């Protein structure tokens, strides 16, 4: 559930802060353009597991992983 999630405004602010930090760090290493996508956009994600085991971690609200 996303019930305890941050508001969209808080999420956008966190996204922009992390993106700016990553841009600063990776700009120094000259690794190219940092691809960010668009905050809040619908995404289609596909997962391909490579390995013998997949772990599913479930954490109750209020606990830390």
N, C-alpha and C positions, 0 to 999 in steps of 0.2 A: 504494500500500500504506500502511496505517496502522501498520505494524510499529514504526517509530521514534516513534510518537505518545506523548504523556504518558499517565500512568495516569488513570483516571476521577477519582480524588481530586484529582490535580494539575490536570486540566482544569476541574473544578468550581471550584477555588480561583481559577484564572485568569479564568474566566467571571465569578465574583462580583466580583473586583477590577475588571475592565473595566466591568461593569455599574454598580458603585458610582461609578466615575470618570465615566462617561457621565451618570449621574443628577445628579451634582454640577454638571457643566458645563452640561447642558441645563436644569436647574432654574433657573439664573440667567437664562436667556433666556425662561423661561415659555412653552415650546413645547408644554406638555401632558404627558400621561403617557407615560413611557418603556415601550414594550412589550418584554418580554424573552422571553416564551415559557417553556419548561421545559427546563433543561439535561438533555441525554441522551435527549430524547424522539425518537421516530421522526418524520421529516418527509417530506412530499411536496413537492418543489420543481419548479417549472416555469420554463423559461427562454424568453424571447422576445427574440431578437436584432433590434435595429433598427439597420441600418447595412450598408454594403457589404462589411465585412470582419470575420471572427472570427479572433482569434489564439489558438492553442493553445500554451501555454508548458509545456514539460516540463523539469524540473530533476532531475538525478541526486542521490541521497541524499548529504548532506554539502555540497552546493553551495547558494549563496544566489541567489535570483532577482534 
